[in-house]
Amino acid sequence: MKKIIINDIEYEVIRNDKECLNTKDLEDKITDYFDSYDYIMGDFSYDKVRLKGYYDSSNKKVKQINDIKYLDDYLKNYCSYGARIFLLKKLK
């Protein structure tokens, strides 16, 4: 299990396609907006990263659009085919 720290929050790296995760670049992109999310997913398209926050299904803030159990649907419907993906899980 690989762990990283970004902006004083510890994450477990769940997925890291082709080692696309660059923590130095993410420190500027992951703002306090993402602090409440249980997961942060990033996908690369045209050499730019898009970030999306997700909650555990049991989190009281969860809605279908940000429920981690629907991550595969998001990847299939909104990400480029073959896009490099990373997924981080916040450690409590």
Buried (B, 14 or more C-beta within 10 A) or exposed (E): EEEBEBEEBEBBBBBBBEEBBEEEEBEEEBEEEBEEBBBBBBBBEEEEBEBBBBBBEEBEEBEEEBBBEBBEEBBEEEBEEEBBBBBBBBEE
